[in-house]
Amino acid sequence: MADGEAGAYREFKALAEAADRKFARARDLPLYGGGDHHSRKAFKAYTRLWRLQQERRRELVAGGLRRWEIGEVASRIGQLYYARYLRTAEPRSLVGAYVFYEAIYSRGYFGAAAGAEGGGRHQALLIRYKELRFIARFLVVAMLMRRAEAVDHLAGRLRAFVEESKKTNFKEWKQVLQELGRFLKADGAYKGSRSLRYDNLFDSYPSNLASIARFHSKRVLKLKEAVLTSYRRNEVKFTELTLDTFRMLQCLEWEPTGSYQIAAKELTENGTVSDQSGPSGLIDIHLSAEISDGGLPSNPQKAIIYHPTVSHLLAVLATICEELSQDSILLIYISASGSAEQNMASQKYASSSSSHARAASFPIDKPNSHMSSDNHLWLGPRGSGGPNNLYPEDLIPFTRYPLFLVIDSENSHAFKAGLSELNLGL
């Protein structure tokens, strides 16, 4: 091995370690309330790393660069694109994630390494874990983009991998497969022709509605932020994306127009072209930068929270409201159970601990004792009580801004009654 080739590979490894540290910091931050600079730093680091393997690919391969290492870099870039989509709601970022994931998959960066025997069984097992996690992330992006054929193919591939790995410890992936099967069965409409997204071909623009347009002369309000959360037992989900939040996420976005879809398709096809051998650097890291749909308004930013506690949910709402402008509308969507499920859990819990059951049966954290015990939503694990009850009064501080509240629960009437009593006018 020449010194130049070894030096190039050492430089690649050093840059990869630095990029990984920046990626870890960006990944650990919530996708709301700032933190964009960490994401930009990580993207800049991976841009430099990607350009290095583009420009010095032959030296790097000769120095020991393996296909799965390129696949891991491309996967991190896809994750950054997806995180940017969640943070900004820009469709072009979702397209960027899809293009990178599709290129990784079509070139088999992880598959070739996982099936190789020369690298050792332990390393092959670790790479197979990387491949399984990659496919799970790719599935989420494909479902959001409504790529039905890709979803079916990836689901079959994931199932085949888990079946092939019966001798290894992939028990948790069997549960993932069960969740995926339930999710796709429940969301059977993903193969339909009509998207859940707001489509200007079928739906009128809000400005065309006289009942809405007449208010524009006084104050123009725009939906800028949305908080989507759910907390139910045995709910349909895949990874940490529940079916409820998945559908609401799409309902709060515009369906891209024809010109945008054509551009996205061209980029997808170009992103998977040629060079199926060796580590390839032909994917353009800025390939989605010029995709835009100027004919449509921007999508609202969305904070998706999986199984939050009441205190966590309120903290997220407070953080988002801190940065909300006066002309912005905050939408809060909560899918959760009411008192019926809580009482059932409390009764079961009483058989093992009557004292804990009594604590769970009474909302001891509530100062207003006159309120009915079923005037709340239940955000908590099985057998929990008062501290995990969300009451209508808990949302009063957030009504200083225009608020659109959606409660998906058998106990939603509690919020309608509670807010009416408080004269909030919501």
Summary of the structure (lengths in Angstrom):
residues: 426
radius of gyration: 24.5
end to end distance: 71.3
largest distance: 80.9
contacts: 1282
relative contact order: 0.10
helix: 57%
strand: 10%
